[in-house]
Amino acid sequence: MFFDKKEQQVRQFMKRHVDRIKECLVLFEKTISLYLDGHAEEANVSSYNVHKKEHEADVVRREIIAKLADGAFLPFIREDFIDIVELIDEIANRAKTVTQTMVIQMPKIPQELHADIRMLTTRAVEAIEPLVQLMEGSLLDREKSMALIQEISAREQAADAIEFKLLKRLFQEIDITLAEKILISELLTLISEIADAVEDVGDRIQVLISKQAV
Amino acid sequence: MLALLKLFGGLFLGWGIGANNAGNMFGTAVGTGAVKYRTAVVCVAVFVLVGSILEGYKLYDGYKFDKSGEFKVSFTQAAVATTAGAASIMVQTYFGIPTSTTQNAIGGVMGISILSMGMAGISWTKLLYWLVSWIILPIASAAVSYAGVRGLGWVVQRTVKRVAVLNTIYKIGLLVFGCYGAYAMGANNVVVTTGPFYQAGFFGDPSRAHAIWAATLGGVAMAVGALTYGGNVIRTVGKDITALDPFSALIAVLTHSLVVHFFTQLAIPVSSSQAIVGAVAGVGLVRGVSTVNARKLWAIFSAWFLSPVVAALLAIGIALALGIR
């Protein structure tokens, strides 16, 4: 429709943006998996791919901001869209931080933690699914959006629970040096923070939705 | 060209109305970013003219205050009446008194009528009727916009599920209602520009065709006012009112247009500015925001009473000074 051409474009770009973020997370999960499997060199290459994907998302983000600055959406919600896009971008930033930290520090991760770390990674990555659905069209439909935001929150909690269990095991049951424990614990926290970042987006979308009240 | 020069007072009033009132219907639309500034100015110019041509004639035959209904102003009297209206605006502006173009213009006609026919020849009932209408206008606007926000707010809340859809509704609504407002204002206010000249027979014997011709000329003056100076006012009003949320702004603009259009059907020229101030006050009541300050109230009161009185006295003064009766 003539009147919301710019808005349609913003929504298409936002969909593309979140797709790039999802692809970035898939690469992120692959990188962790490769590292845990002992393929340090492949993990290194994969980490670089995460970085590249994060950059691709950045490009789309800039296009969205330019469209918004060009007058898409009225100012009363334009700021919300800018904030949401920035927060979505933050998810990829965190994924990049995790993989970079890992391939730089190369912490020795005890075998008995591998399964749980893989699960934590999967849970953190899965948190993006409801967000992708939000961007695929449910965004801004009040009831559907609220349900999806709650789903994000539930997934974030699931990731949190695994992180807590892992940290407890790491410090209480695993027999490695404290320095190694600290390095691993930092990595676990960074992985879990990806789900936190997705939840931040959900919270911000809720603010936008509340503006439907007239 | 000489003919236009003779109409100067009236056309000047038209220019002032076009310039001053453009902000009333598009200030919020431009302020909220829904409508581009240029689009707004052009829309005001076009729809003011369309309103003048299509409905402006309705007020032309009733634009006089004699009891008999047979009094015919002279061309010079018409010129004095409109010039006095314009001069009155300048005097009050000089003293920093906010004023209404419409009500000053009408004051000029009242002054001439009083001078020509004496106190006994004036239809005081009609004068009172108009004055009461002016007082009712902002109050009615406030009531309508209050009900609008409550009523339409309830409907929108239940039917519009997406904030993006709401965004589009605001964009289209502010443009459409703004154009409607310009249309209503043009139809209602054009009479004060060329009305006295129409009464004086400048456009020929009173008839609908001649009234439409007179209204077209006045409409052009208002359109020119909007195009040349309207932009500045739009910007000022926009900043003034954007504290409102877009829905409230939308209802305020719609109310302004409906109320002004309503008074057009009663053939009473009213102030577009007072309609929007009243409408904004009404939505402010719903939101619990005080949108009316002492200055705005003073503006309304002075426009009710001071504007017509000063303009009437000036008209009488000018006429006496020039030896016109």
Interface residues (C-beta under 8 A of the other chain):
Chain A: M1 F3 D4 E7 R11 G71 F73 L74 P75 F76 I77 R78 L139 L140 D141 R142 E143 L208 I209 K211 Q212 A213 V214
Chain B: T32 G33 A34 V149 G153 V156 Q157 V160 K161 R162 V163 A164 V165 L166 N167 T168 Y170 K171 I172 D245 P246 F247
